[in-house]
Amino acid sequence: LFTGLLAGSYPAFFLSSFKPVTVLKGSFKGAQNLFNPRKILVVLQFSVAIVLVISTLVIYRQIQFVQSRDKGYNVNNLVEIPVEGNIEKNYDLIKTELINSGAITAMSKTGISVTLDGSTAGGFKWDGMDKDLENLNFSIYRSGGDLIKTMGMKLESGRDIDFTNYPGDSSSVMINETAVRSMGMKDPVGKIIRRGDNPLTIVGVFKDFIIGSPYKEVNPMLVLGYQKFNFNTVLRLNEHNSIAKILNTAQNIFKKYNPAYPFTYKFVDQEYAQKFKDEKQTGSLAALFAGLTIFISCLGLFGLAAFMAENRSKEIGIRKVLGANVTGIVKMLSREFVILVFISIVIAVPVGWWAMNKWLADFSYRINIGWSVFAITGVMAIVIALLAVSFHAVKAAVANPVKSLRSE
């Protein structure tokens, strides 16, 4: 209701301000001010549209940038199954039968999903430790063995947690590259880290892999050897067999050893994709509103072009009689609209740059906004504006001057 009243008030007041004597004498002319309400609205509409287009481009570039980031493990053909019922008790039997059937190539137990950063802890000490590192926190992860092979991670040095060949691996730990750098260690394999009276031997160093937000830097990480209290299993599917066949085989084997519970599973690549859900939704909304705003702006330009072409019909007729060609007249009529859009670009670019830098500030792993975003947006705005006004500009340019000048 408010918008309707606001939109209708201007033409109502404008029409009521006409002086009948002036109008009837034929001397009345519409306002041709440098800045009138029509032009101001066009500039504002296009400014909003350009800001939204800039936002959309930056959001999608940020998502693509993070999606292309090295995850540190092979996310494809990886399935997670929760540890329920008799799975813990029959884990070794299930693993052996799955591998022998050709359904999987590797299997591991973990504390939680490999796409989640479960817990952090501090208070660890080691020989040669800098006092400034007393409050260093680590992401804590648990593994029942074969994590490197199952996840497709890269082992930089040492070995994986392996309870089959090393029964005492409950006192072993693997660390990531970030932990090595943060701890200031050289040749960490074989060294001891302690938390209270619990000594842990570093048996391996692995390349960083993303378990938390892909928009943030990877934290120092410890992978502890745990044979029990793991609530998640990770399966590396055999890529040479069909997914449907593998899942059917896995379902039969799990039901054999764990009949009281349903066979439930999650694909890790789908779980990882969920990390981008909010940003993709923001990008989709920005794109939607940008499209609506551009459409409304084009309607405004279309109406303004019609109004100006009608007002200048006699001028155009005289120019044609004096030898002006269609191209020259179209350029003359379009020039003013290009100027309006250029003013919108000048207003919108700094606003868009500021807004997107504020948005990107929440991410430690982020893109830099390059000039190309603003160049693409500016060119697109000018092209859209020219398309919107071209109909009336060409129509006015090709009109027969006799029609517009016959009353002169």
SESEKOL-499028 format. One record per atom (N, C-alpha, C): z negated, x, y negated. Coordinates in pm, whole numbers, plus 32768, in hexadecimal, padded with zeros to 4 digits. Layout:
<recs>
ZXY/...
</recs>
This chain:
<recs>
800080538078/800080008000/800080577F82/7FAA80BF7F86/7FA1811A7F13/802781607EFC/806481917F6B/80E481D77F61/8150817A7F2A/815080FD7F59/81B2809C7F28/81A380827E93/812680727E65/810D805D7DD6/813680D67D84/8116814D7DB9/813681C87D71/81CD81DA7D66/821481BF7DD7/82A581D07DD8/82EB816A7D7D/82B380F37D77/82F3808A7D27/82CE808E7C93/826180D27C71/823280CF7BE6/829081187B87/82C8818A7BB4/831E81D77B59/839A81897B2F/83EB81557B90/846081077B64/843A808A7B16/83C7804E7B37/839D7FD57AEE/83817FF67A5C/8333805F7A41/8315808779B9/839280BB7971/83E7810079BD/845F81397981/84BC80CA7951/84D0806479A6/85297FF6797F/84EE7FA3790E/846A7F917912/842A7F3F78AA/84287F857822/844180077822/8441805177A2/84C8804D775C/852F8013779C/85B3800A775D/85AD7FB376E0/85F97FDC767B/86077F8A7602/86887F3B760E/867E7EB57618/86F67E62762F/87657E7B75C9/87427E8E754A/87A87EA174E3/87F87F1F74FE/87B07F8B7522/87F3800B753D/884C800175B8/88197FBB7620/88657FAF769B/88E47F5C7684/88D57EEA763D/89477E917627/89B07ECE75CB/89877F2A7576/89E77F6D751D/8A377FD67569/8A077FF675E6/8A5180567638/8A3180E67619/89CE80FD75C6/89AE818675A0/894081C375F6/890981737650/889C81A676A4/88D28207770D/888A82767722/88AE82D7778A/883082FE77D6/883F83137857/87CE833F78A8/879E83C8787D/872283E4789C/86E784657876/872E84D878BE/8751853E7873/879285B478AD/873D862F7892/86BB861D7897/8661868B787C/866F86F878E5/8647877178BE/864A87E1791C/85F187C47993/857C87897979/8521876279E6/84FE86CF79D4/8532867B7A2B/850D85EF7A2B/84CD85CE7AB1/849185567ABE/844B85357B3B/849F85467BB9/852185257BB1/857685337C27/857C85C57C54/8596861D7BF6/85A386AA7C19/851E86E57C49/84B286BB7C08/842E86EC7C32/841186C27CC1/843086457CE5/841A86157D6E/846E86637DD2/84EC867E7DAF/854386CB7E08/850887567E20/84DB87977DB6/84A1881D7DC2/8423881A7E19/83CB87B87E00/835087AD7E4F/836D87917EE1/83CA87357EFB/83EC87127F86/8423878C7FD0/848087D27F91/84B988477FD3/845488B87FDF/83F988C47F82/8390892B7F8D/833A89138008/83118896801C/82C188728092/8310888C8111/839088638111/83E488768187/83F2890A81A8/8408895C8144/841B89ED815C/839B8A2B8192/83278A04815C/82A88A38818F/82978A148223/82B989998246/82AC896D82D1/830F89B5832D/838789CE82FD/83E88A18834D/83B98AA88363/83858AE682FA/834D8B6E8306/82DC8B6E836D/82858B0A8365/82158B0083C3/82478AF48452/82AC8A9F8466/82E28A8B84ED/831B8B0C8525/83698B5384D5/83A58BD18503/833B8C398525/82D48C4584D0/826C8CA884E7/821C8C878565/81FB8C068577/81AD8BDD85EC/81F98BFC866D/82798BD88671/82C68BF086EB/82DE8C858702/82EE8CD28699/82FC8D6486AA/827A8DA186DE/82098D6F86AE/81898DA286DE/81768D818772/819A8D07879A/818E8CDF8827/81E88D36887E/82668D4A8854/82C38D9C88A1/82928E2D88AA/825A8E5F883C/82278EE88839/81B78EFB889F/815C8E9B88A5/80EA8EA68900/81168E8C8990/81748E2D89A4/81A48E118A2B/81EB8E8A8A69/82298EDB8A15/82708F528A47/82128FCA8A5A/81958FB98A37/813390258A46/811D90458ADA/810B90C58AF7/80F190EF8B81/806B90B68BAE/806F90658C17/7FF490248C47/7F9E90838C98/7FD990ED8CCB/7F8E914C8D1D/7F8D91298DB1/7FC790B68DD5/7FD2908F8E61/804B90328E71/8075901D8EEC/80E98FC78F08/80B88F388F18/80D68EE68EB5/80A28E5D8EB3/80F08E008F11/81678E2B8F3D/81BA8DD68F93/818C8DDA9024/81A58D6E906D/81848D6390FC/80EF8D7D9117/809C8D5290B9/800B8D6690C6/7FC88CDD90C5/7F758CC4912A/7F338C429138/7E9D8C579146/7E508BFD9109/7DBE8C009114/7D8D8B869161/7D2B8B9D91B7/7CEE8B329205/7C568B4091F8/7C0F8AD691D3/7B7E8AE291C4/7B398AFA924A/7ACD8B499246/7A7E8B6292BF/7A1D8AEE92D2/7A388A9D933A/79E68A279357/79C88A2193EC/795D89DD940F/793E89C5949C/79338A4494EE/79868A4E9558/79808ABF95B5/79E08B309594/7A1E8B2D951D/7A7F8B9694FA/7A3B8C1E94F2/79C48C2394B7/797B8CA394AC/795E8CDB9538/792F8C879591/790A8CB29619/79848CE09668/79F38C9A9656/7A6B8CB696A5/7AD68D029656/7AAC8D4395EB/7B0C8D839590/7B658DE895D9/7B298E439626/7B788EAB966A/7BDB8E6E96CD/7BB38E049714/7C0C8DC39773/7C818D7F972B/7C628D3C96BC/7CCA8CF8966E/7D2E8D609638/7CF98DCD9600/7D4E8E3595C6/7DAB8E719630/7D738E9396A4/7DC38ED1970F/7E318E73973E/7E0F8DF29751/7E728D949784/7EDF8D77971D/7EBB8D73969D/7F1E8D5C9634/7F818DD0962C/7F4D8E4B9633/7FA58EC0962D/7FFE8EC896A9/7FC48EAF9720/80128EB6979C/807E8E4A97A2/80678DD9975F/80CA8D6C975F/813F8D899702/81308DEC96AD/81988E0B964C/81928DB895CE/812A8D6695C1/811E8D10954A/80F78D6294CE/80A28DC694E0/80748E189470/80818EAC9493/80798EFF942C/807B8F909442/7FF58FD09422/7FA08F8993D6/7F1C8FBF93B4/7EC28F4D9389/7E3C8F649392/7DDB8EFD936E/7D5A8F409340/7D1B8F0592DC/7CA18F3E92A7/7C408ECF927E/7BC08EF1927E/7B598E969249/7B2E8EC791BF/7B1C8E6B9161/7AEC8E8E90DB/7A7D8E2E90B3/7A308E599050/79C28E059023/79F38D818FE8/7A588D8A8F90/7A928D148F51/7B298D268F4A/7B6C8CC78F0A/7BFD8CCE8EFB/7C268D4E8EB4/7C988D838EDD/7CCA8E008EA0/7CFF8DE88E14/7D088D6C8DE7/7D378D4E8D60/7CC38D368CFF/7C478D498D2E/7BD28D2F8CD9/7B7E8DAD8CC8/7B498DBD8C50/7AEA8E298C35/7A5E8DED8C46/7A248E028CBA/79AB8DB98CDF/792E8DDF8C94/79088E5E8C98/78898E868C5C/78938F138C25/78388F328BCB/782F8FB98B94/77A08FEA8BA5/7792906C8BAA/770D90A78BB9/770A91318B79/769591588B4E/768291DC8B13/760D92228B55/75DE928B8B16/756C92D48B4B/758F933C8BB3/760D935E8BC2/763693C48C23/7626944F8BE6/760494AE8C3B/75F195388C0E/763A95968C6E/766096088C3B/76A4966E8C8B/768C96F78C4C/76A3975E8C98/768C97E68C69/76EB98068BF5/76B398478B8E/7705986B8B1A/772197F78ABE/76D7978C8ACE/76EF97138A7E/76C7972889EC/771B96FD8991/76FF97018902/769C969088E0/763C96AD888B/75D796488868/761595CC8827/768795E187E4/76C8956F87A2/76FF950A8807/770695308887/774094DA88EC/76D7948C893C/765A94908910/75F0944A895A/760693B3895D/7649937E88F6/766092ED88EF/76EE92C6891A/77329323895E/77BA9305898C/77B6929A89F9/7802922F89E5/780891C28A47/788691CB8A9B/787991A58B1A/78E891A88B78/7902911A8BAC/798290FD8BC3/79A490858C11/798490A48CA2/7937904C8CE2/790B90628D6C/795C900C8DCB/7991904C8E31/79E390078E94/79B4902F8F1E/79C38FD38F7E/799B8FF19008/7A148FEB9064/7A15904390C7/7A8490479125/7A4F906191B3/7A8D901B9213/7A6C9032929F/7AC9909592E2/7B1E90D89290/7B7B913B92C5/7C0C911092BA/7C66917292C0/7CF8915C92BA/7D2591199239/7CDA912B91CE/7CFE90EB914F/7D7E91289115/7D8B91AD911A/7DFE91F190E0/7E8091C29122/7E8391C291A6/7EFB919B91F0/7F1B910791DC/7EB690B491E1/7ECB902491D4/7EFE8FFF9149/7EC3903990E5/7EE89017905B/7F68905C902E/7F9190C49075/800591119047/7FE391678FCF/7F6691958FC8/7F3891E98F5B/7F60927A8F74/7F5592CC8F0D/7F7693598F19/7EF593AB8F1C/7EE293F78F86/7E6D944D8F93/7E8E94D48F55/7E4494FB8EEE/7E5E95788EA8/7E2695F08EF4/7DB395DE8F2D/7D76964A8F7C/7D0C960F8FD9/7CEC965A9044/7C87962B90A2/7CBD95C39102/7C6995639127/7C8D94FE918B/7C5594769166/7C7A941491B9/7C4C938A91A8/7BC5937991EE/7B7F930C91CE/7B0A92E5921C/7B3B92C192A8/7AF992F7930E/7B2A92E69398/7AB492E893F9/7A839270941C/7A0F92679475/7A3292869506/7AB2927D952A/7ADA929A95B3/7AC9932E95D2/7AF993839579/7AF09414958E/7A759453954B/7A3B940C94EC/79C6944094A4/795C93D2949F/790D93C19509/78A993569510/78439359949F/783193CD9462/77CD93D893F7/780593BD936D/787693799363/78B5936492E0/786D92FE9288/77FF92C792B9/77AF92709262/776D92C091F2/776B93459200/7736939B9195/77A893E79150/782393B2915E/789893EF911D/78CB939690AD/791793D29054/794D93898FE2/79D493C58FBB/7A2E936F8F8F/7AAA939C8F50/7AA4937B8EBB/7AE793CC8E6B/7AE893B58DD9/7B7893B88DA8/7B8E93768D35/7C1593768CFD/7C2793E78C99/7CA293F88C68/7CC294648C0B/7C7294598B8A/7C6193DD8B5A/7C1693CA8ADE/7B8593F98AEF/7B4B93E08B63/7AC2940E8B7E/7ABB94A68B7C/7B2094E88BB6/7B23957B8BB6/7B2595B08B28/7B7B95758AD4/7B8495A38A48/7B03958489FD/7ACE950B8A11/7A5594E289C8/79DC953789EF/79D4955D8A6E/796395AC8A9F/797396418A82/79EC96688A59/7A0496F58A3A/7A00974E8AB5/7A2697198B28/7A2197638BA6/7AA497AD8BC1/7A99981F8C00/7B0C98678C36/7AF998728CCD/7B6298568D18/7B5B98578DAB/7AE498048DDC/7AE6977E8DC1/7A72972A8DE0/7A5A97128E76/7AC097208ECA/7AAF97028F59/7A47975F8F96/79E497208FD9/7976976B9017/78F997718FC1/7903974C8F43/788E97518EEA/783996D38EFC/77BB96DE8ED2/775996738EE5/773C962F8E60/773995A98E64/7705955D8DF3/769195098E26/762F94F58DCF/75B394B18DFA/7594943C8D9E/755893D88DDC/751C936C8D8F/749393568DCC/742C93828D86/73A693848DC1/73A093EB8E30/737093C28EA4/7366941D8F16/73DD940E8F77/744593CD8F4B/74B793B18FA3/752B94108F85/753D947D8FD5/75AC94DA8FBC/762E94A48FF8/769A94B28FAC/771E94878FD8/777F94FC8FCF/77C89514903B/78289582903E/78B2954F9017/78EE95928FB6/7977956D8F8E/79D895A18FF8/7A2095469038/7A7D956D90A3/7B0F955F907A/7B2A951B900A/7BB595098FE1/7BC394E28F4F/7C3695038F18/7C5994DD8E8F/7CDD94918E95/7CE3941B8E5A/7D5D93CB8E5D/7D8E93AD8DD1/7E1093938DC8/7E4C93708D49/7E1592EB8D17/7E0192E08C94/7DCC92658C58/7E1A91EB8C86/7DD3917F8CA8/7E1691018CC0/7DCD90928C75/7E18902C8C4F/7DE58FC28BF7/7D9F8F588C4A/7D1E8F438C2F/7CD68ED58C70/7CA68E6F8C0A/7C9B8E988B8B/7C6F8E3C8B23/7CE48E0B8AD1/7CD38E0A8A4E/7D3D8DDC89F5/7DA98E4789E8/7E288E2389FB/7E938E8689EB/7EAA8EAC8959/7E688E6388FD/7E768E81886F/7E118EEB8841/7DBA8F17889C/7D548F788878/7D638FF788CA/7D2990628897/7D2D90E088E0/7CD790D6895E/7CFD912189C5/7CB191208A42/7C2C91688A2F/7BC1912D8A65/7B3C91698A5C/7B2891D28AC8/7AC7922D8AB5/7A9F92858B24/7A75922F8B9B/7A9C92578C13/7A8991FF8C86/7A54924B8CFE/79F4920D8D45/79BE92428DC1/79DC91E08E32/7A1492118EA0/7A2A91BE8F17/79C891ED8F81/796691998FA0/78FC91BC8FFF/7921918E908B/78F991DB90EE/791191B69179/78AA915191A9/78D790DA91CF/787E906F9200/78BC9034927E/7871903492EB/78A38FF39364/78838F5D9365/78198F369320/77EF8EAA9319/77EC8E7C9288/77D18DF99278/77C78DBB91F4/784A8DC791A4/78B98DC491EC/793C8DBA91AC/796E8D2B91C0/79998CEC9155/79B98C5E915A/7A4E8C40914A/7A9F8CA8915B/7B2F8C969148/7B7A8CF391A7/7BE68CC391E2/7C3E8D1A9231/7CC58D2091ED/7D028D9691F3/7D868DAC91B6/7DE68DD69224/7E588D92922C/7EBA8DAC9294/7F3D8DDB9255/7F718E4B9288/7FF58E7A9260/805A8E4292C3/80AA8DE09299/81098D9E92F2/817C8DFB9316/81AD8DEA938F/82208E3793BE/829D8E049378/82D88E539321/834B8E2792D0/83C98E109324/83C98E3C93A1/843E8E2B93F7/843F8DA3943E/83D38D589431/83CD8CD3946E/83C88C689400/83ED8BEE9421/83EB8B8293BE/835B8B5A939F/83458B309324/82BE8B0892F8/828C8A93934C/82E38A319366/82BA89BB93B2/828C89E1943F/82D68A3B947E/82B38A679506/822E8AB39505/821C8B0B94A2/81A08B5A9498/81288AFF9486/81348A9E9429/80C38A45940D/80A289EE9486/810789C694CF/80EF89779547/80A489C995B1/80CE8A4695C3/80898AA09621/7FF98ABA95F5/7FE88AD59572/7F628AF0953D/7F088A77954D/7F3E8A019535/7EEF89869543/7EBD897595D3/7F14898D9633/7EED898096C0/7E7F89E496E5/7E8B8A5E96B4/7E298AC696D6/7DA38AA89693/7DA48A809616/7D268A6295D0/7CE289E7960D/7D3189829635/7CF7890C9676/7CBC892F96FF/7CF8898F9740/7CC589BC97C3/7C3A89F797B7/7C238A47974F/7BA28A8B973F/7B448A4596DD/7B7989E59693/7B26899F9630/7B4D890B962C/7B3A88C3969A/7B70883B96A7/7B2D87D3964E/7AB587F0961F/7A6C878A95D1/7A988782953F/7AEB87E09512/7B1287E59485/7BAA87DA9478/7BD9879A940E/7C6B879193F8/7CA3881993CF/7D21882D93EA/7D6688AA93C4/7D94889C9334/7D5388E292D9/7D7788DE924B/7D9E8969921D/7E00896F91C6/7E3189F29199/7E6689E59109/7E708A5890C8/7EA88A609040/7F048AD9903A/7F768ACA8FF8/7FCF8B3B8FE0/7F9F8B868F63/7F8F8C078F72/7F588C578F05/7FB58C588E8C/80398C598EA2/80948C5A8E2F/80868BDB8DDC/80698B698E1C/80548AED8DD2/7FCF8AEF8D86/7F6A8B2A8DC6/7EE98B368D82/7EF48B948D0A/7F3F8BFF8D19/7F528C5E8CAA/7F9D8C1B8C37/7FFF8BC68C59/804D8B828BF2/7FF78B258B9D/7F888AF38BD7/7F2D8A9B8B8D/7EED8AE28B15/7EEB8B678B17/7EB08BB28AA9/7EFF8BA08A27/7F7D8B738A33/7FD28B6289BE/7FE08AD08995/7F948A7989D6/7FA589E889C1/7F8A89C18930/7F1989EE88F8/7EF489C58870/7F5A89F68809/7F848A748818/7FE38AAD87B8/806B8A6787C2/80958A47883C/81138A00884E/810D89758810/809A8934881E/808988AF87E3/808E88B8874A/804D891F8713/805289348682/80E1894B8654/812C899E869F/81B689B8867D/820D893C8685/81F788E986EB/8244886D86FA/8229880C8687/81A98803865F/818687AB85EF/81C387DE856D/81BD88618558/81F9889B84DF/828F888184DC/82D288918550/836288788557/838287E6853C/8330878B8574/834586FC855F/833986D784CC/82CC8706848D/82B786E58400/831F872883A7/834B87A183CF/83B587E58383/843587928388/8457875F83FE/84CE870D840B/84C7868E83B9/8453864B83BC/844185D0836E/844985ED82D8/840B865A82AF/840C867D8221/849886A181F1/84E386EA8244/856D870C8221/85C1868D8215/85AC86308272/85F785B1826F/85DA856581EE/855A855B81C9/85348515814F/856B855D80D4/856585E280D7/859A86328067/8630861B8057/8677861580C8/870885FE80C4/87298574808D/86D4851280AE/86E8848C8075/86DB84907FDC/867684DB7FAE/866484EA7F1E/86DB852F7EDD/870C859A7F1C/878085E27EE8/87FC85897EE8/880C853C7F54/887F84E37F62/8881847E7EF0/880D84417ED6/880383E17E69/881A84207DE1/87E184987DCB/87F284DD7D4B/888485057D36/88C7852F7DA3/895385557D99/89A984DC7D74/898A84687DB0/89D483EE7D90/89C183C87CFD/894483D37CCF/892383B07C45/896D840C7BE3/896B848E7BFD/89AA84ED7BA2/8A4284E07BA6/8A7984C97C1C/8B0A84B97C26/8B39843F7BD7/8AEB83D37BDD/8B0D83597B93/8B0283707AFD/8A9883B47AD3/8A8383CF7A45/8AEF84297A0A/8B2684837A5E/8B8784E57A2B/8C1684C37A55/8C2D84467A7B/8CB284207AAB/8D1D84347A40/8CFE841279C2/8D6184237957/8D7984B7793B/8D0D8506793C/8D1D85987927/8D7785D37994/8D6285A67A10/8DB285D97A80/8E4485AF7A6F/8E5885327A42/8EE185037A2B/8F29855579C2/8EE485727954/8F2085C378E9/8F41864F791B/8EE6868A7968/8EFE8711799E/8F79871179F9/8F8886A87A4B/8FFC86A27AA4/907E86937A54/9079864279EA/90F086317996/911886B57955/90B287057933/90CC878678F2/90EC87F57957/90F287D179D9/912288337A3B/90BA88697A9B/903D88397A97/8FD7886B7AF4/8FFA88407B82/8FE2889B7BE5/8FFE88787C71/8F8088457CB6/8F9488127D30/8F2487D57D7A/8EB7883B7D96/8EDE88B37DBF/8E7A891B7DE0/8E22893B7D69/8E5D89497CF4/8E1189697C7C/8DAF88FA7C57/8DDA887D7C67/8D82880D7C46/8D0E88037CA9/8D2C88187D2B/8CC188167D90/8C5B88847D73/8C8988FB7D50/8C2D89697D2E/8BD889447CB6/8C1789077C50/8BCD88E07BD6/8B5D887D7BF7/8B7E88187C4A/8B1C87B37C6B/8AAE87E97CC8/8AD188487D20/8A70887C7D81/8A1488E67D46/8A4489287CDA/89F889977CA1/896B896E7C7A/895E88FA7C3E/88D988CF7C0F/887A88B77C84/88AF88847CF3/885A886B7D68/882F88EE7DA9/8889894E7DAB/886689D27DE2/87F68A117D8F/87FE89FE7D0C/87948A337CB5/870E89F27CD6/870F896E7CEC/869389277D0E/8658895C7D92/86AF896F7DF5/868089A17E75/864F8A317E68/86918A807E15/86658B097DFF/85DA8B0C7DC1/85C18AB07D63/853A8AA67D28/84D58A837D95/84FB8A287DEF/84A38A047E5F/84848A7D7EB6/84E98AD07ED0/84D58B487F21/84738BA77EDE/84848BB97E59/842A8C127E0E/83998BE17E15/83878B5C7E13/83008B237E1D/82CA8B2E7EAB/831F8B0E7F0E/82F08AFF7F97/82D68B837FDE/83258BEB7FC1/83188C69800C/828C8CA67FFF/82558CB67F87/81CC8CEE7F80/81628C947FC0/81778C0F7FB4/81188BB27FF3/811F8BBF808B/81988BC280C1/81AA8BD18152/81758C558185/818E8CC08139/815D8D468160/80C48D478164/80858D0E80FF/7FF18D0A80FA/7FB98CB6816C/7FF28C408181/7FBD8BE581E7/7FCA8C218273/803A8C5F8290/80508C988316/7FFE8D17832D/7FE78D6282C4/7F8E8DD682D2/7EFF8DAA82EE/7ED58D3D82B1/7E508D0482CE/7E498CD8835F/7EB38C978392/7EB78C68841D/7EB78CDD847D/7F068D448460/7F118DB784B9/7E928E0C84B9/7E408DFD8452/7DC68E4E8449/7D668E3384BD/7D758DC18500/7D1D8D9F8572/7D438DEC85F0/7DB58E3085EF/7DE48E768666/7DE48F0D864E/7DA58F5786A7/7DA58FE9869B/7E28902386CF/7E6C8FDB8728/7EEF9004875B/7F558FA7871C/7F9E8FD686B7/7FED8F7D8664/806A8FC38631/80C68F7185FF/81418FA485C4/812A8FC48531/8187900F84F6/818E901E8466/81FD8FC48432/81E18F7983C9/82458F1D8393/82AE8F6E8349/83258F748380/83908FC08342/83DE8F6E82DD/84328FB18290/84838F6E822A/84E98F108268/850F8F2882E6/85778ED78326/854F8E44832F/84CE8E298341/849F8D9D834A/84C08D5382C8/84A68D938258/84BD8D5381D6/85538D4C81B8/859F8DB281E1/86308DB181CA/86718D408219/864C8D328298/86848CC782EC/86628C3E82B3/85E48C2E828A/85B88BAD8254/86008B8D81D2/860F8BF08179/86518BDB80F9/86E38BB4810B/872B8BFD8160/87B88BDE817A/87C58B5281B6/876D8B328214/87718AAF8254/875A8A4081EE/86FC8A548191/86DF89EE812B/875789D880D1/879A8A4480A9/880F8A388051/888289F18099/88998A178118/890589D78166/88EA89428177/886D891F8198/884A889081A9/885D88458126/8835888380B6/884688418035/88D9882B8015/892C888F802F/89BC88818013/89FA8815806A/89CF880D80E8/8A0287A48141/89DA871A810D/895F871180D7/892E868F80A7/897A865F802C/89A286BB7FD4/89E386927F56/8A7C86977F5F/8AB086D47FC9/8B4186E97FD0/8B8F86667FD2/8B5686008013/8B9F8580801D/8BBF85497F92/8B58853E7F3E/8B6D85057EB9/8BBA85657E5F/8BA685E87E73/8BEE864A7E20/8C8386457E3D/8CA886427EBB/8D36863B7EE1/8D7185B47EBA/8D2585487ED0/8D5484C27EAE/8D7384B87E18/8D1A84F17DC6/8D3084EE7D34/8DA585477D0D/8DB585B77D52/8E1F86167D2E/8EAB85E37D4F/8EB685937DBA/8F3B85627DE4/8F5B84D97DAA/8EFC849D7D5F/8F1384187D27/8F86841B7CC0/8FCC83AE7CB5/903B83A27C55/9003839B7BC7/902383FA7B71/8FEC83FA7AE8/9012837E7A99/907F833A7ABD/90A882C37A74/903B82577A78/8FF8824C7AED/8F8F81E67AFD/8F1A81FF7AA1/8EF3827F7A92/8E7D829E7A40/8E9E82A379AA/8F1D82B17986/8F4182BF78F9/8F8B824878BE/8FA281E27910/8FF5817378DD/8FB18123786F/8F2E812D7863/8EE980E277F8/8EDD8135777A/8F0C81B2777D/8F0082077707/8F7681F176A7/
</recs>
